[in-house]
Amino acid sequence: MTPPVLRIGTRGSLLATTQAGHVAQALTDAGHPAELVIIKTQGDKSAAPVTEIGVGVFTTELRVALRNDEIDVAVHSYKDLPTAPEPDLVIAAVPPREDARDALVSNGNRVLGALPVGATVGTSAPRRVAQLRALGLGLEIRPLRGNLDSRLGKVANGELDAVVVARAGLARIGRTEVIAEAFDPVVLLPAPAQGALAVECRADDAQLVSTLATLDDPSSRAAVDAERAVLAALEAGCTAPVGAYAEVVESLDDDGRIFLELSLRAAVAAVDGSDVIRSSAVGPIEQAAQVGRALAAEMLESGAASLLA
């Protein structure tokens, strides 16, 4: 008997449909045919900054469609999801994560340090704005919304000298050749869960949960769990000036044997760039969320709450 076609809900942008298309293809290759269903979200309907229209603007309608049985699966950019759990829904898979770094696209393919004082750099993410200002390079940061093509177009037409975007998005649509510089997380920490996808379904559909779980990458999930735990413990939304990056790394025990553990870095910055609190931690992979919460507590003790306020 032919298996039913899984309905994969996604936003309609090139990036979103490309991401969801990878998930649909992986499922189809595994014997579970799938098709995309385009869902228009509040974030797609408004040109206002995400900080004004609120958390969840790219994900709420997808979740409504899941609950209404209009789709079977939702594919989100994980960084867009609120940190509050939804008991009736489950993130059944976090596929292998793309490169999480932020990237610079600039006129003349110049790196950030080569841009002159007063150069115009586009980004609306408070996290990026804060960290760029903290570098003290005298850049003029301008607000930026729209899909990737429109953002890149503002550099191509000379409206901006540069833009900062997620490298993962450029990689997924095959545009990495435009990258002038990919920022080391020491310089610019990415958003929690940047570069990761969340494959979500209804929690009561045990068979589908099991099917989607075959797409899960444990290392990517652990890293994302730690980063989002930082965000949740700081009681900050996905638009807050918080950066976090975790990775599974090799370490040596006291007997010189190699083992794997989780390395996590995070930063909270004042939006005007006047202050940045940075911290790092390592811990067991299976305790990723606890590592994130402990790091957040350390940052709060260092005054992070005042910067977030």
N, C-alpha and C positions, 0 to 999 in steps of 0.2 A: 504494500500500500504506500502511495506517495505521501511523505510527511507534509504537514501543513506549512504554508509559507509564513515565516516569522515577519511581523511588521516592525521595522526598526524606525523609531521616531527620531527626527533630527531637525535642527534649524536648517534654513535654506541656503545659507552662504556657501561659497565654494569650499572654504575650509571645513565647515561643519559636515557637508555632504561627503567630502573626501574622507574625513575621519570615520563617519558612520559607514561609508562604503567599504573601508578596510575591515570593519567588524562584520558587515554583511557578507563579504567575500570569504572571510575566515570561517564563518558559520556554514556557508554554502559548500565550501571545500570539505567540511567535516560531515556533510550529509544532511545539513539543516538549511534548506533554501530560505532565502531572506530577501526582502525588498524594502526600500526606503519610503517613509511617509514624512512629508515635510510639514512641520508645525511652526507657525509664526509666533514668536514670543514678543513680550513687551519691549525687550531690548532691541528687537529688530524694527519695531514700529516707531521708536523715539530716537531723535538725534541728540537728546540731552545727555550730559555726562552720567555715567553709571552711579557716581556718588550722589546724584540728585534723584534718580529714579528708583534706586534701592537695590538691596541684595536679592538675588534670585531672579533678576529680570530676564536672564537667558535660559532659565530652567523650569520655572513654575508651570508654564503651559505644557511642557513635555510631561511633567509629573501628573498634571490634570488628565492629559490624554491617556497615560498609563492607568490611572484609577478608573477612568471611564471605559476601559477596554477598547480604546480606539487604536492603540498600539500595544505590542507585546513587550518591547524593549525600548529603552531610551538611551541614547549615547550622548553624554555630556563632556564638555571640557571640564575636567574635575575641578579646576580652580574656580569655576563659576558657581559651584554648589555651595549653599549655606552649610555651616558646620553642624547645625542642629540635626539630630537623627530623625528619620521618618519611619516609624515602627512598621508601617504596612508596605514599605518598599525596601529593597536591598540592593547594595552595590555587589552584583554577582561576580563581576570581573574587573580587574584593572590590568589591561593588556600591557605588554612591554612599553615602557615610557620612552618618549622621544627626548632628545637633548633639552634639558630644562632651562638652559641659559637664555638671558635676554640678548638681543642682537641690535646692532646699530646699522642703519642703512643711511648713507649720506651722499651728498653731491661730491663728485670727485673721488668717491670711495675712500674718504678720509676716516681714520680712526678718531675716537673721541678726543684724545689728547692733541690732535692736529687741528681741531676746530678752533677758530679764533674766538676771542672774548666777544660776547654779544651774538654768537651764532644761535640761530633759532632751531630748537629741538622739540619735536612734537611727541607728546604723551599725555594722557589724562589720568594715568594710574598714580594715585597719591604715593604709593610705594616707590615708583620710579622717580617721580618728581622730587621726593624727599632725599633719596640717595644721590641723585644727580646734583642737587643743590649742595649736598654735604661735601661733594668733591671739590667745591670752591673754584670751578673753572670759569665762572662768569658767563654761563650760558643763559639764554633766554628761553625758558620752558613755556611752550604754548599748548593749549588743550587740543586733543586729537580724538575723534571718534570715526567710526566707519569700518568697512571691511578692509582686509589687507590690501587689496588692489587700490582702493581709494587712499589709503595711508601712504603707500609707496608712490602713488601719483603726485602727492604733495611735494615729494622730494624731486621727482622727475620734472615737474613744471616750475620748480624754483620757489614755490610758496614757502617751503621750509628748507633749512640746510640739512636737516637729518630727522629721522624718527627712530624711536626705540620700540621694538616689538618683540614678541616671543619667537625665538629661533625655531621652535617646534612647528609653529604655523607655517613658516616659510619652507621648512623641510617637507611638510606634508603636501604642500601644493607645488613642490618642485621648483622653488625660487631661491635656493640658498646662494646662487651666484651673485645676488644683490647685496649680500652681507659684507660690510666693511670690517666689522669686529664683533665677535661673540664674547660677551663679558664674563670673565672669571667671577664666580660667586663671591670671591674676596672683595671685588670691586663693586659689584651690583648683585645683590641676592635676588633670585627670582621669587615670584609669588608662590605661596604654598600650593603644591600639586600642579604647578605649571608643567606643561608637556605631557601630562597624564590624562587618560580618558577614564570615565566612569561608565560602566555598562550596567544599567539599572533595570530591574523588573519588579513585579509584584512579589512580595515575600511569601505569599501562600501558594505560588506556583512552583512546587518543589522540583518538578521535572525540568522546567526551564532554568531554574537556578542551577541545577546540576549541569545542564547543557552549557550554559554560559560560563560556568566555573572552569571549563577546559581552556578558556582564553586568558585566565588569570596568570599574572607573573608575580610570584611571591615577593621578590626583591622590590619591584615597583610599588606594590601595595604597602609594604612595610615603610618605605620611604615616605609615601604619601600620608600614611597614618600618622607618622611622627610629625610631619610638617603641619598637617591640619589640627593635630592635637595642640600644637603651639598656638595656632590661631584661635581655637576654641577656648583654651585656658586663659588667653589674654582678653577674652570676650570681645574680639575684634571681628568685623565682617571681612568679606573677600575684597572690599575696596579700601581697607585700612592700610596705613603705611607700614606694613609688616612683610618682611621677606624671610623665607626659610628654605633650606635645601638640605636634604638627607640623602645618603648613599650607603650602600653596603660595601664595606671595605675589608681588606685582609689585615689581620693583626697577628702578633706573636704572643703566645702565652709564656709563662715563666720557664717552661721547658723547651722553648724555641719552636713549638709547633704552631702551624698556621691555623687560624680560625677566622670566621666571619663575624663582624659586628656592624652595628649601625652608627654612622657618624652624622651628626646633625649640627647645623649652624643656623642662627636666626638673628634678625636685626629688627629693631623698632626705631623709626626716625621721626623727628619733628618735620612737618611738611615744609617748613621754611629752610630745612637743612641745617639748623643751628645746633642740633644734637642728635647723636645716634648711639643707641645702646646695642652692643653686639655680644653674643654669647654662643658657646658651643658645648656639645656633650657627646659622649659615646655610650653605647649600651647594647644589650642583647636584642637581636632582630625580633625575637618573639615578644618583646616588651616595647615595641615601637611607640605606642601611644603613651605609655608611662614615661618614656624618655622625653617625649615632647612636652608633656605636662610638667615634668620636673624642670626642664629648661625654661619654660614660661614662668614658673614660680620664681626662678632665679632672676629673670629679667624684671619681673614685677618688684622684687626686692631692690633692684637697682634703679627703680623709678620709671619703668616703662608706661605705667598707667598715666602719668602726667603728660607724656608725649602723645599717647593715644587720645587723651582728652582734648 
